[in-house]
Amino acid sequence: MPDTSDSKIVMADALTFLLHNQHAIGAAIDEVTKWFSENGVEDVALNAIMAMETLDTNAKAIGDAITRLR
């Protein structure tokens, strides 16, 4: 894709949708994590928390990329 203003907008828009998906997945994992914790499945809850931390880290990177593109 050429490095034009239009292509940057398209890439930023696509990354924005991915970022929204990151947030939705994080919210779903958070709900499941709460259920695991409340039902005595602490090992699984800890794994889910680590997955959420990865999503948060990646969401930050995606947000930074969107800002640079816009």
CHARMM-style PDB file with segment names, atoms N, HN, CA, C and O in Angstrom:
ATOM      1  N   MET     1       0.853  -1.165   0.000  1.00  0.00      PROA
ATOM      2  CA  MET     1       0.000   0.000   0.000  1.00  0.00      PROA
ATOM      3  C   MET     1       0.904   1.234   0.000  1.00  0.00      PROA
ATOM      4  O   MET     1       1.821   1.326   0.816  1.00  0.00      PROA
ATOM      5  N   PRO     2       0.654   2.179  -0.904  1.00  0.00      PROA
ATOM      6  CA  PRO     2       1.503   3.373  -0.944  1.00  0.00      PROA
ATOM      7  C   PRO     2       1.380   4.192   0.331  1.00  0.00      PROA
ATOM      8  O   PRO     2       0.369   4.128   1.032  1.00  0.00      PROA
ATOM      9  N   ASP     3       2.403   4.948   0.617  1.00  0.00      PROA
ATOM     10  HN  ASP     3       3.223   5.000   0.048  1.00  0.00      PROA
ATOM     11  CA  ASP     3       2.436   5.770   1.827  1.00  0.00      PROA
ATOM     12  C   ASP     3       1.749   7.113   1.553  1.00  0.00      PROA
ATOM     13  O   ASP     3       2.399   8.158   1.529  1.00  0.00      PROA
ATOM     14  N   THR     4       0.449   7.072   1.351  1.00  0.00      PROA
ATOM     15  HN  THR     4      -0.080   6.223   1.370  1.00  0.00      PROA
ATOM     16  CA  THR     4      -0.328   8.288   1.107  1.00  0.00      PROA
ATOM     17  C   THR     4      -1.206   8.578   2.300  1.00  0.00      PROA
ATOM     18  O   THR     4      -1.367   7.744   3.191  1.00  0.00      PROA
ATOM     19  N   SER     5      -1.772   9.775   2.307  1.00  0.00      PROA
ATOM     20  HN  SER     5      -1.641  10.452   1.584  1.00  0.00      PROA
ATOM     21  CA  SER     5      -2.672  10.151   3.397  1.00  0.00      PROA
ATOM     22  C   SER     5      -3.867   9.207   3.468  1.00  0.00      PROA
ATOM     23  O   SER     5      -4.283   8.802   4.555  1.00  0.00      PROA
ATOM     24  N   ASP     6      -4.421   8.855   2.300  1.00  0.00      PROA
ATOM     25  HN  ASP     6      -4.084   9.183   1.418  1.00  0.00      PROA
ATOM     26  CA  ASP     6      -5.571   7.942   2.275  1.00  0.00      PROA
ATOM     27  C   ASP     6      -5.209   6.564   2.821  1.00  0.00      PROA
ATOM     28  O   ASP     6      -5.990   5.972   3.566  1.00  0.00      PROA
ATOM     29  N   SER     7      -4.049   6.052   2.463  1.00  0.00      PROA
ATOM     30  HN  SER     7      -3.414   6.533   1.858  1.00  0.00      PROA
ATOM     31  CA  SER     7      -3.668   4.722   2.941  1.00  0.00      PROA
ATOM     32  C   SER     7      -3.422   4.736   4.445  1.00  0.00      PROA
ATOM     33  O   SER     7      -3.709   3.758   5.135  1.00  0.00      PROA
ATOM     34  N   LYS     8      -2.886   5.857   4.953  1.00  0.00      PROA
ATOM     35  HN  LYS     8      -2.653   6.651   4.392  1.00  0.00      PROA
ATOM     36  CA  LYS     8      -2.689   5.963   6.399  1.00  0.00      PROA
ATOM     37  C   LYS     8      -4.027   5.992   7.129  1.00  0.00      PROA
ATOM     38  O   LYS     8      -4.161   5.409   8.205  1.00  0.00      PROA
ATOM     39  N   ILE     9      -5.004   6.658   6.556  1.00  0.00      PROA
ATOM     40  HN  ILE     9      -4.895   7.131   5.682  1.00  0.00      PROA
ATOM     41  CA  ILE     9      -6.339   6.699   7.166  1.00  0.00      PROA
ATOM     42  C   ILE     9      -6.943   5.301   7.184  1.00  0.00      PROA
ATOM     43  O   ILE     9      -7.525   4.885   8.185  1.00  0.00      PROA
ATOM     44  N   VAL    10      -6.804   4.581   6.081  1.00  0.00      PROA
ATOM     45  HN  VAL    10      -6.331   4.920   5.268  1.00  0.00      PROA
ATOM     46  CA  VAL    10      -7.339   3.215   6.002  1.00  0.00      PROA
ATOM     47  C   VAL    10      -6.658   2.328   7.044  1.00  0.00      PROA
ATOM     48  O   VAL    10      -7.326   1.558   7.734  1.00  0.00      PROA
ATOM     49  N   MET    11      -5.341   2.431   7.160  1.00  0.00      PROA
ATOM     50  HN  MET    11      -4.798   3.057   6.599  1.00  0.00      PROA
ATOM     51  CA  MET    11      -4.621   1.627   8.152  1.00  0.00      PROA
ATOM     52  C   MET    11      -5.027   2.017   9.568  1.00  0.00      PROA
ATOM     53  O   MET    11      -5.215   1.149  10.421  1.00  0.00      PROA
ATOM     54  N   ALA    12      -5.163   3.306   9.820  1.00  0.00      PROA
ATOM     55  HN  ALA    12      -5.011   4.011   9.127  1.00  0.00      PROA
ATOM     56  CA  ALA    12      -5.570   3.756  11.152  1.00  0.00      PROA
ATOM     57  C   ALA    12      -6.973   3.268  11.478  1.00  0.00      PROA
ATOM     58  O   ALA    12      -7.240   2.849  12.604  1.00  0.00      PROA
ATOM     59  N   ASP    13      -7.866   3.320  10.504  1.00  0.00      PROA
ATOM     60  HN  ASP    13      -7.649   3.660   9.589  1.00  0.00      PROA
ATOM     61  CA  ASP    13      -9.229   2.827  10.726  1.00  0.00      PROA
ATOM     62  C   ASP    13      -9.234   1.326  11.024  1.00  0.00      PROA
ATOM     63  O   ASP    13      -9.946   0.868  11.918  1.00  0.00      PROA
ATOM     64  N   ALA    14      -8.436   0.564  10.268  1.00  0.00      PROA
ATOM     65  HN  ALA    14      -7.858   0.936   9.542  1.00  0.00      PROA
ATOM     66  CA  ALA    14      -8.362  -0.887  10.498  1.00  0.00      PROA
ATOM     67  C   ALA    14      -7.800  -1.174  11.885  1.00  0.00      PROA
ATOM     68  O   ALA    14      -8.303  -2.045  12.594  1.00  0.00      PROA
ATOM     69  N   LEU    15      -6.760  -0.445  12.271  1.00  0.00      PROA
ATOM     70  HN  LEU    15      -6.351   0.263  11.696  1.00  0.00      PROA
ATOM     71  CA  LEU    15      -6.191  -0.633  13.607  1.00  0.00      PROA
ATOM     72  C   LEU    15      -7.190  -0.244  14.695  1.00  0.00      PROA
ATOM     73  O   LEU    15      -7.220  -0.856  15.762  1.00  0.00      PROA
ATOM     74  N   THR    16      -7.998   0.763  14.428  1.00  0.00      PROA
ATOM     75  HN  THR    16      -7.973   1.261  13.561  1.00  0.00      PROA
ATOM     76  CA  THR    16      -9.024   1.166  15.399  1.00  0.00      PROA
ATOM     77  C   THR    16     -10.016   0.033  15.625  1.00  0.00      PROA
ATOM     78  O   THR    16     -10.404  -0.236  16.762  1.00  0.00      PROA
ATOM     79  N   PHE    17     -10.428  -0.632  14.550  1.00  0.00      PROA
ATOM     80  HN  PHE    17     -10.113  -0.413  13.627  1.00  0.00      PROA
ATOM     81  CA  PHE    17     -11.331  -1.782  14.707  1.00  0.00      PROA
ATOM     82  C   PHE    17     -10.653  -2.909  15.493  1.00  0.00      PROA
ATOM     83  O   PHE    17     -11.279  -3.545  16.340  1.00  0.00      PROA
ATOM     84  N   LEU    18      -9.379  -3.147  15.207  1.00  0.00      PROA
ATOM     85  HN  LEU    18      -8.870  -2.630  14.519  1.00  0.00      PROA
ATOM     86  CA  LEU    18      -8.647  -4.162  15.968  1.00  0.00      PROA
ATOM     87  C   LEU    18      -8.561  -3.779  17.442  1.00  0.00      PROA
ATOM     88  O   LEU    18      -8.683  -4.636  18.318  1.00  0.00      PROA
ATOM     89  N   LEU    19      -8.352  -2.507  17.711  1.00  0.00      PROA
ATOM     90  HN  LEU    19      -8.253  -1.811  17.000  1.00  0.00      PROA
ATOM     91  CA  LEU    19      -8.286  -2.044  19.090  1.00  0.00      PROA
ATOM     92  C   LEU    19      -9.623  -2.248  19.798  1.00  0.00      PROA
ATOM     93  O   LEU    19      -9.659  -2.655  20.959  1.00  0.00      PROA
ATOM     94  N   HSD    20     -10.713  -1.967  19.102  1.00  0.00      PROA
ATOM     95  HN  HSD    20     -10.683  -1.636  18.158  1.00  0.00      PROA
ATOM     96  CA  HSD    20     -12.041  -2.208  19.683  1.00  0.00      PROA
ATOM     97  C   HSD    20     -12.222  -3.692  19.993  1.00  0.00      PROA
ATOM     98  O   HSD    20     -12.788  -4.056  21.024  1.00  0.00      PROA
ATOM     99  N   ASN    21     -11.734  -4.547  19.087  1.00  0.00      PROA
ATOM    100  HN  ASN    21     -11.275  -4.252  18.249  1.00  0.00      PROA
ATOM    101  CA  ASN    21     -11.806  -5.992  19.338  1.00  0.00      PROA
ATOM    102  C   ASN    21     -10.974  -6.374  20.560  1.00  0.00      PROA
ATOM    103  O   ASN    21     -11.395  -7.209  21.361  1.00  0.00      PROA
ATOM    104  N   GLN    22      -9.789  -5.763  20.705  1.00  0.00      PROA
ATOM    105  HN  GLN    22      -9.448  -5.085  20.054  1.00  0.00      PROA
ATOM    106  CA  GLN    22      -8.941  -6.017  21.869  1.00  0.00      PROA
ATOM    107  C   GLN    22      -9.713  -5.716  23.152  1.00  0.00      PROA
ATOM    108  O   GLN    22      -9.698  -6.499  24.101  1.00  0.00      PROA
ATOM    109  N   HSD    23     -10.386  -4.565  23.160  1.00  0.00      PROA
ATOM    110  HN  HSD    23     -10.398  -3.928  22.389  1.00  0.00      PROA
ATOM    111  CA  HSD    23     -11.140  -4.170  24.364  1.00  0.00      PROA
ATOM    112  C   HSD    23     -12.301  -5.133  24.638  1.00  0.00      PROA
ATOM    113  O   HSD    23     -12.562  -5.483  25.789  1.00  0.00      PROA
ATOM    114  N   ALA    24     -12.991  -5.557  23.582  1.00  0.00      PROA
ATOM    115  HN  ALA    24     -12.778  -5.272  22.647  1.00  0.00      PROA
ATOM    116  CA  ALA    24     -14.107  -6.488  23.753  1.00  0.00      PROA
ATOM    117  C   ALA    24     -13.621  -7.843  24.275  1.00  0.00      PROA
ATOM    118  O   ALA    24     -14.233  -8.424  25.172  1.00  0.00      PROA
ATOM    119  N   ILE    25     -12.530  -8.336  23.716  1.00  0.00      PROA
ATOM    120  HN  ILE    25     -12.033  -7.865  22.987  1.00  0.00      PROA
ATOM    121  CA  ILE    25     -11.961  -9.608  24.182  1.00  0.00      PROA
ATOM    122  C   ILE    25     -11.511  -9.476  25.633  1.00  0.00      PROA
ATOM    123  O   ILE    25     -11.730 -10.380  26.439  1.00  0.00      PROA
ATOM    124  N   GLY    26     -10.886  -8.356  25.962  1.00  0.00      PROA
ATOM    125  HN  GLY    26     -10.708  -7.622  25.307  1.00  0.00      PROA
ATOM    126  CA  GLY    26     -10.453  -8.123  27.339  1.00  0.00      PROA
ATOM    127  C   GLY    26     -11.625  -8.125  28.308  1.00  0.00      PROA
ATOM    128  O   GLY    26     -11.535  -8.697  29.395  1.00  0.00      PROA
ATOM    129  N   ALA    27     -12.723  -7.487  27.918  1.00  0.00      PROA
ATOM    130  HN  ALA    27     -12.796  -7.023  27.035  1.00  0.00      PROA
ATOM    131  CA  ALA    27     -13.912  -7.455  28.775  1.00  0.00      PROA
ATOM    132  C   ALA    27     -14.482  -8.857  28.965  1.00  0.00      PROA
ATOM    133  O   ALA    27     -14.899  -9.218  30.065  1.00  0.00      PROA
ATOM    134  N   ALA    28     -14.497  -9.637  27.901  1.00  0.00      PROA
ATOM    135  HN  ALA    28     -14.158  -9.343  27.008  1.00  0.00      PROA
ATOM    136  CA  ALA    28     -15.006 -11.010  28.006  1.00  0.00      PROA
ATOM    137  C   ALA    28     -14.106 -11.854  28.904  1.00  0.00      PROA
ATOM    138  O   ALA    28     -14.601 -12.609  29.741  1.00  0.00      PROA
ATOM    139  N   ILE    29     -12.805 -11.733  28.740  1.00  0.00      PROA
ATOM    140  HN  ILE    29     -12.403 -11.120  28.060  1.00  0.00      PROA
ATOM    141  CA  ILE    29     -11.876 -12.488  29.588  1.00  0.00      PROA
ATOM    142  C   ILE    29     -12.018 -12.050  31.036  1.00  0.00      PROA
ATOM    143  O   ILE    29     -11.928 -12.879  31.942  1.00  0.00      PROA
ATOM    144  N   ASP    30     -12.240 -10.762  31.269  1.00  0.00      PROA
ATOM    145  HN  ASP    30     -12.313 -10.089  30.534  1.00  0.00      PROA
ATOM    146  CA  ASP    30     -12.431 -10.261  32.625  1.00  0.00      PROA
ATOM    147  C   ASP    30     -13.642 -10.917  33.284  1.00  0.00      PROA
ATOM    148  O   ASP    30     -13.576 -11.323  34.444  1.00  0.00      PROA
ATOM    149  N   GLU    31     -14.732 -11.019  32.553  1.00  0.00      PROA
ATOM    150  HN  GLU    31     -14.785 -10.689  31.611  1.00  0.00      PROA
ATOM    151  CA  GLU    31     -15.940 -11.666  33.093  1.00  0.00      PROA
ATOM    152  C   GLU    31     -15.685 -13.142  33.410  1.00  0.00      PROA
ATOM    153  O   GLU    31     -16.090 -13.635  34.462  1.00  0.00      PROA
ATOM    154  N   VAL    32     -15.020 -13.830  32.507  1.00  0.00      PROA
ATOM    155  HN  VAL    32     -14.690 -13.429  31.652  1.00  0.00      PROA
ATOM    156  CA  VAL    32     -14.713 -15.249  32.728  1.00  0.00      PROA
ATOM    157  C   VAL    32     -13.765 -15.403  33.917  1.00  0.00      PROA
ATOM    158  O   VAL    32     -13.903 -16.330  34.715  1.00  0.00      PROA
ATOM    159  N   THR    33     -12.807 -14.488  34.027  1.00  0.00      PROA
ATOM    160  HN  THR    33     -12.695 -13.734  33.379  1.00  0.00      PROA
ATOM    161  CA  THR    33     -11.859 -14.529  35.139  1.00  0.00      PROA
ATOM    162  C   THR    33     -12.578 -14.388  36.474  1.00  0.00      PROA
ATOM    163  O   THR    33     -12.274 -15.100  37.431  1.00  0.00      PROA
ATOM    164  N   LYS    34     -13.527 -13.472  36.530  1.00  0.00      PROA
ATOM    165  HN  LYS    34     -13.774 -12.894  35.753  1.00  0.00      PROA
ATOM    166  CA  LYS    34     -14.311 -13.307  37.766  1.00  0.00      PROA
ATOM    167  C   LYS    34     -15.034 -14.600  38.117  1.00  0.00      PROA
ATOM    168  O   LYS    34     -15.069 -15.007  39.278  1.00  0.00      PROA
ATOM    169  N   TRP    35     -15.612 -15.245  37.099  1.00  0.00      PROA
ATOM    170  HN  TRP    35     -15.584 -14.914  36.156  1.00  0.00      PROA
ATOM    171  CA  TRP    35     -16.340 -16.484  37.356  1.00  0.00      PROA
ATOM    172  C   TRP    35     -15.377 -17.566  37.858  1.00  0.00      PROA
ATOM    173  O   TRP    35     -15.684 -18.287  38.807  1.00  0.00      PROA
ATOM    174  N   PHE    36     -14.211 -17.673  37.212  1.00  0.00      PROA
ATOM    175  HN  PHE    36     -13.962 -17.088  36.440  1.00  0.00      PROA
ATOM    176  CA  PHE    36     -13.217 -18.657  37.654  1.00  0.00      PROA
ATOM    177  C   PHE    36     -12.834 -18.402  39.114  1.00  0.00      PROA
ATOM    178  O   PHE    36     -12.790 -19.334  39.918  1.00  0.00      PROA
ATOM    179  N   SER    37     -12.563 -17.157  39.450  1.00  0.00      PROA
ATOM    180  HN  SER    37     -12.599 -16.400  38.797  1.00  0.00      PROA
ATOM    181  CA  SER    37     -12.154 -16.817  40.819  1.00  0.00      PROA
ATOM    182  C   SER    37     -13.239 -17.157  41.826  1.00  0.00      PROA
ATOM    183  O   SER    37     -12.958 -17.687  42.901  1.00  0.00      PROA
ATOM    184  N   GLU    38     -14.467 -16.853  41.476  1.00  0.00      PROA
ATOM    185  HN  GLU    38     -14.695 -16.423  40.603  1.00  0.00      PROA
ATOM    186  CA  GLU    38     -15.595 -17.109  42.388  1.00  0.00      PROA
ATOM    187  C   GLU    38     -15.908 -18.592  42.539  1.00  0.00      PROA
ATOM    188  O   GLU    38     -16.560 -18.996  43.503  1.00  0.00      PROA
ATOM    189  N   ASN    39     -15.448 -19.404  41.591  1.00  0.00      PROA
ATOM    190  HN  ASN    39     -14.919 -19.076  40.808  1.00  0.00      PROA
ATOM    191  CA  ASN    39     -15.763 -20.833  41.611  1.00  0.00      PROA
ATOM    192  C   ASN    39     -14.547 -21.705  41.876  1.00  0.00      PROA
ATOM    193  O   ASN    39     -14.546 -22.893  41.554  1.00  0.00      PROA
ATOM    194  N   GLY    40     -13.519 -21.116  42.460  1.00  0.00      PROA
ATOM    195  HN  GLY    40     -13.521 -20.151  42.722  1.00  0.00      PROA
ATOM    196  CA  GLY    40     -12.381 -21.889  42.937  1.00  0.00      PROA
ATOM    197  C   GLY    40     -11.424 -22.408  41.884  1.00  0.00      PROA
ATOM    198  O   GLY    40     -10.701 -23.373  42.132  1.00  0.00      PROA
ATOM    199  N   VAL    41     -11.405 -21.803  40.741  1.00  0.00      PROA
ATOM    200  HN  VAL    41     -11.992 -21.019  40.539  1.00  0.00      PROA
ATOM    201  CA  VAL    41     -10.496 -22.242  39.688  1.00  0.00      PROA
ATOM    202  C   VAL    41      -9.401 -21.173  39.539  1.00  0.00      PROA
ATOM    203  O   VAL    41      -9.271 -20.525  38.501  1.00  0.00      PROA
ATOM    204  N   GLU    42      -8.630 -21.019  40.604  1.00  0.00      PROA
ATOM    205  HN  GLU    42      -8.735 -21.546  41.447  1.00  0.00      PROA
ATOM    206  CA  GLU    42      -7.650 -19.936  40.684  1.00  0.00      PROA
ATOM    207  C   GLU    42      -6.541 -20.041  39.637  1.00  0.00      PROA
ATOM    208  O   GLU    42      -6.111 -19.021  39.100  1.00  0.00      PROA
ATOM    209  N   ASP    43      -6.072 -21.251  39.339  1.00  0.00      PROA
ATOM    210  HN  ASP    43      -6.422 -22.080  39.776  1.00  0.00      PROA
ATOM    211  CA  ASP    43      -5.004 -21.403  38.346  1.00  0.00      PROA
ATOM    212  C   ASP    43      -5.452 -20.877  36.983  1.00  0.00      PROA
ATOM    213  O   ASP    43      -4.704 -20.187  36.291  1.00  0.00      PROA
ATOM    214  N   VAL    44      -6.674 -21.214  36.617  1.00  0.00      PROA
ATOM    215  HN  VAL    44      -7.282 -21.774  37.179  1.00  0.00      PROA
ATOM    216  CA  VAL    44      -7.201 -20.747  35.331  1.00  0.00      PROA
ATOM    217  C   VAL    44      -7.408 -19.245  35.370  1.00  0.00      PROA
ATOM    218  O   VAL    44      -7.148 -18.554  34.385  1.00  0.00      PROA
ATOM    219  N   ALA    45      -7.876 -18.732  36.506  1.00  0.00      PROA
ATOM    220  HN  ALA    45      -8.087 -19.293  37.306  1.00  0.00      PROA
ATOM    221  CA  ALA    45      -8.075 -17.287  36.652  1.00  0.00      PROA
ATOM    222  C   ALA    45      -6.747 -16.544  36.486  1.00  0.00      PROA
ATOM    223  O   ALA    45      -6.697 -15.494  35.845  1.00  0.00      PROA
ATOM    224  N   LEU    46      -5.687 -17.080  37.056  1.00  0.00      PROA
ATOM    225  HN  LEU    46      -5.727 -17.933  37.578  1.00  0.00      PROA
ATOM    226  CA  LEU    46      -4.370 -16.438  36.903  1.00  0.00      PROA
ATOM    227  C   LEU    46      -3.905 -16.442  35.454  1.00  0.00      PROA
ATOM    228  O   LEU    46      -3.329 -15.459  34.986  1.00  0.00      PROA
ATOM    229  N   ASN    47      -4.146 -17.526  34.747  1.00  0.00      PROA
ATOM    230  HN  ASN    47      -4.614 -18.324  35.128  1.00  0.00      PROA
ATOM    231  CA  ASN    47      -3.798 -17.577  33.323  1.00  0.00      PROA
ATOM    232  C   ASN    47      -4.593 -16.547  32.537  1.00  0.00      PROA
ATOM    233  O   ASN    47      -4.062 -15.897  31.636  1.00  0.00      PROA
ATOM    234  N   ALA    48      -5.870 -16.399  32.880  1.00  0.00      PROA
ATOM    235  HN  ALA    48      -6.302 -16.926  33.612  1.00  0.00      PROA
ATOM    236  CA  ALA    48      -6.705 -15.416  32.197  1.00  0.00      PROA
ATOM    237  C   ALA    48      -6.220 -13.994  32.486  1.00  0.00      PROA
ATOM    238  O   ALA    48      -6.251 -13.135  31.605  1.00  0.00      PROA
ATOM    239  N   ILE    49      -5.781 -13.753  33.695  1.00  0.00      PROA
ATOM    240  HN  ILE    49      -5.756 -14.452  34.411  1.00  0.00      PROA
ATOM    241  CA  ILE    49      -5.253 -12.427  34.053  1.00  0.00      PROA
ATOM    242  C   ILE    49      -4.000 -12.134  33.231  1.00  0.00      PROA
ATOM    243  O   ILE    49      -3.817 -11.012  32.760  1.00  0.00      PROA
ATOM    244  N   MET    50      -3.147 -13.124  33.057  1.00  0.00      PROA
ATOM    245  HN  MET    50      -3.296 -14.036  33.439  1.00  0.00      PROA
ATOM    246  CA  MET    50      -1.945 -12.924  32.236  1.00  0.00      PROA
ATOM    247  C   MET    50      -2.326 -12.630  30.787  1.00  0.00      PROA
ATOM    248  O   MET    50      -1.689 -11.804  30.134  1.00  0.00      PROA
ATOM    249  N   ALA    51      -3.351 -13.296  30.289  1.00  0.00      PROA
ATOM    250  HN  ALA    51      -3.868 -13.967  30.820  1.00  0.00      PROA
ATOM    251  CA  ALA    51      -3.813 -13.028  28.921  1.00  0.00      PROA
ATOM    252  C   ALA    51      -4.333 -11.599  28.806  1.00  0.00      PROA
ATOM    253  O   ALA    51      -4.092 -10.926  27.804  1.00  0.00      PROA
ATOM    254  N   MET    52      -5.041 -11.137  29.825  1.00  0.00      PROA
ATOM    255  HN  MET    52      -5.237 -11.683  30.640  1.00  0.00      PROA
ATOM    256  CA  MET    52      -5.552  -9.763  29.813  1.00  0.00      PROA
ATOM    257  C   MET    52      -4.406  -8.756  29.833  1.00  0.00      PROA
ATOM    258  O   MET    52      -4.484  -7.715  29.181  1.00  0.00      PROA
ATOM    259  N   GLU    53      -3.357  -9.055  30.565  1.00  0.00      PROA
ATOM    260  HN  GLU    53      -3.294  -9.901  31.095  1.00  0.00      PROA
ATOM    261  CA  GLU    53      -2.193  -8.163  30.594  1.00  0.00      PROA
ATOM    262  C   GLU    53      -1.552  -8.062  29.212  1.00  0.00      PROA
ATOM    263  O   GLU    53      -1.118  -6.986  28.801  1.00  0.00      PROA
ATOM    264  N   THR    54      -1.494  -9.179  28.503  1.00  0.00      PROA
ATOM    265  HN  THR    54      -1.847 -10.053  28.837  1.00  0.00      PROA
ATOM    266  CA  THR    54      -0.970  -9.162  27.136  1.00  0.00      PROA
ATOM    267  C   THR    54      -1.859  -8.322  26.231  1.00  0.00      PROA
ATOM    268  O   THR    54      -1.363  -7.533  25.427  1.00  0.00      PROA
ATOM    269  N   LEU    55      -3.173  -8.490  26.360  1.00  0.00      PROA
ATOM    270  HN  LEU    55      -3.576  -9.131  27.014  1.00  0.00      PROA
ATOM    271  CA  LEU    55      -4.094  -7.679  25.567  1.00  0.00      PROA
ATOM    272  C   LEU    55      -3.905  -6.195  25.856  1.00  0.00      PROA
ATOM    273  O   LEU    55      -3.908  -5.376  24.936  1.00  0.00      PROA
ATOM    274  N   ASP    56      -3.741  -5.848  27.127  1.00  0.00      PROA
ATOM    275  HN  ASP    56      -3.739  -6.513  27.873  1.00  0.00      PROA
ATOM    276  CA  ASP    56      -3.534  -4.446  27.488  1.00  0.00      PROA
ATOM    277  C   ASP    56      -2.251  -3.893  26.872  1.00  0.00      PROA
ATOM    278  O   ASP    56      -2.236  -2.778  26.350  1.00  0.00      PROA
ATOM    279  N   THR    57      -1.181  -4.674  26.936  1.00  0.00      PROA
ATOM    280  HN  THR    57      -1.193  -5.579  27.360  1.00  0.00      PROA
ATOM    281  CA  THR    57       0.092  -4.242  26.349  1.00  0.00      PROA
ATOM    282  C   THR    57      -0.053  -4.029  24.850  1.00  0.00      PROA
ATOM    283  O   THR    57       0.394  -3.017  24.311  1.00  0.00      PROA
ATOM    284  N   ASN    58      -0.680  -4.987  24.184  1.00  0.00      PROA
ATOM    285  HN  ASN    58      -1.043  -5.809  24.622  1.00  0.00      PROA
ATOM    286  CA  ASN    58      -0.854  -4.878  22.738  1.00  0.00      PROA
ATOM    287  C   ASN    58      -1.818  -3.754  22.373  1.00  0.00      PROA
ATOM    288  O   ASN    58      -1.627  -3.087  21.357  1.00  0.00      PROA
ATOM    289  N   ALA    59      -2.838  -3.538  23.178  1.00  0.00      PROA
ATOM    290  HN  ALA    59      -2.993  -4.081  24.003  1.00  0.00      PROA
ATOM    291  CA  ALA    59      -3.775  -2.445  22.916  1.00  0.00      PROA
ATOM    292  C   ALA    59      -3.054  -1.106  22.977  1.00  0.00      PROA
ATOM    293  O   ALA    59      -3.331  -0.211  22.179  1.00  0.00      PROA
ATOM    294  N   LYS    60      -2.135  -0.969  23.918  1.00  0.00      PROA
ATOM    295  HN  LYS    60      -1.911  -1.696  24.567  1.00  0.00      PROA
ATOM    296  CA  LYS    60      -1.346   0.263  24.028  1.00  0.00      PROA
ATOM    297  C   LYS    60      -0.529   0.462  22.761  1.00  0.00      PROA
ATOM    298  O   LYS    60      -0.483   1.573  22.233  1.00  0.00      PROA
ATOM    299  N   ALA    61       0.108  -0.572  22.268  1.00  0.00      PROA
ATOM    300  HN  ALA    61       0.071  -1.475  22.697  1.00  0.00      PROA
ATOM    301  CA  ALA    61       0.922  -0.474  21.051  1.00  0.00      PROA
ATOM    302  C   ALA    61       0.055  -0.134  19.844  1.00  0.00      PROA
ATOM    303  O   ALA    61       0.448   0.678  19.005  1.00  0.00      PROA
ATOM    304  N   ILE    62      -1.113  -0.747  19.754  1.00  0.00      PROA
ATOM    305  HN  ILE    62      -1.432  -1.406  20.435  1.00  0.00      PROA
ATOM    306  CA  ILE    62      -2.022  -0.443  18.641  1.00  0.00      PROA
ATOM    307  C   ILE    62      -2.481   1.012  18.728  1.00  0.00      PROA
ATOM    308  O   ILE    62      -2.520   1.713  17.717  1.00  0.00      PROA
ATOM    309  N   GLY    63      -2.827   1.465  19.924  1.00  0.00      PROA
ATOM    310  HN  GLY    63      -2.795   0.895  20.746  1.00  0.00      PROA
ATOM    311  CA  GLY    63      -3.242   2.861  20.115  1.00  0.00      PROA
ATOM    312  C   GLY    63      -2.136   3.830  19.713  1.00  0.00      PROA
ATOM    313  O   GLY    63      -2.403   4.854  19.084  1.00  0.00      PROA
ATOM    314  N   ASP    64      -0.910   3.513  20.073  1.00  0.00      PROA
ATOM    315  HN  ASP    64      -0.694   2.681  20.584  1.00  0.00      PROA
ATOM    316  CA  ASP    64       0.225   4.361  19.690  1.00  0.00      PROA
ATOM    317  C   ASP    64       0.391   4.409  18.169  1.00  0.00      PROA
ATOM    318  O   ASP    64       0.666   5.467  17.603  1.00  0.00      PROA
ATOM    319  N   ALA    65       0.222   3.260  17.516  1.00  0.00      PROA
ATOM    320  HN  ALA    65      -0.002   2.401  17.976  1.00  0.00      PROA
ATOM    321  CA  ALA    65       0.341   3.210  16.057  1.00  0.00      PROA
ATOM    322  C   ALA    65      -0.766   4.035  15.396  1.00  0.00      PROA
ATOM    323  O   ALA    65      -0.523   4.736  14.413  1.00  0.00      PROA
ATOM    324  N   ILE    66      -1.966   3.948  15.935  1.00  0.00      PROA
ATOM    325  HN  ILE    66      -2.163   3.379  16.733  1.00  0.00      PROA
ATOM    326  CA  ILE    66      -3.080   4.742  15.397  1.00  0.00      PROA
ATOM    327  C   ILE    66      -2.760   6.221  15.509  1.00  0.00      PROA
ATOM    328  O   ILE    66      -2.978   6.980  14.565  1.00  0.00      PROA
ATOM    329  N   THR    67      -2.245   6.632  16.653  1.00  0.00      PROA
ATOM    330  HN  THR    67      -2.068   6.015  17.421  1.00  0.00      PROA
ATOM    331  CA  THR    67      -1.904   8.038  16.868  1.00  0.00      PROA
ATOM    332  C   THR    67      -0.844   8.496  15.866  1.00  0.00      PROA
ATOM    333  O   THR    67      -0.954   9.584  15.302  1.00  0.00      PROA
ATOM    334  N   ARG    68       0.175   7.675  15.645  1.00  0.00      PROA
ATOM    335  HN  ARG    68       0.264   6.790  16.104  1.00  0.00      PROA
ATOM    336  CA  ARG    68       1.227   8.043  14.687  1.00  0.00      PROA
ATOM    337  C   ARG    68       0.688   8.164  13.268  1.00  0.00      PROA
ATOM    338  O   ARG    68       1.087   9.051  12.514  1.00  0.00      PROA
ATOM    339  N   LEU    69      -0.232   7.252  12.910  1.00  0.00      PROA
ATOM    340  HN  LEU    69      -0.557   6.532  13.523  1.00  0.00      PROA
ATOM    341  CA  LEU    69      -0.787   7.285  11.554  1.00  0.00      PROA
ATOM    342  C   LEU    69      -1.689   8.497  11.328  1.00  0.00      PROA
ATOM    343  O   LEU    69      -1.683   9.100  10.255  1.00  0.00      PROA
ATOM    344  N   ARG    70      -2.451   8.835  12.340  1.00  0.00      PROA
ATOM    345  HN  ARG    70      -2.456   8.345  13.211  1.00  0.00      PROA
ATOM    346  CA  ARG    70      -3.394   9.955  12.179  1.00  0.00      PROA
ATOM    347  C   ARG    70      -2.642  11.254  12.268  1.00  0.00      PROA
ATOM    348  OT1 ARG    70      -3.243  12.324  12.160  1.00  0.00      PROA
TER     349      ARG     70
END
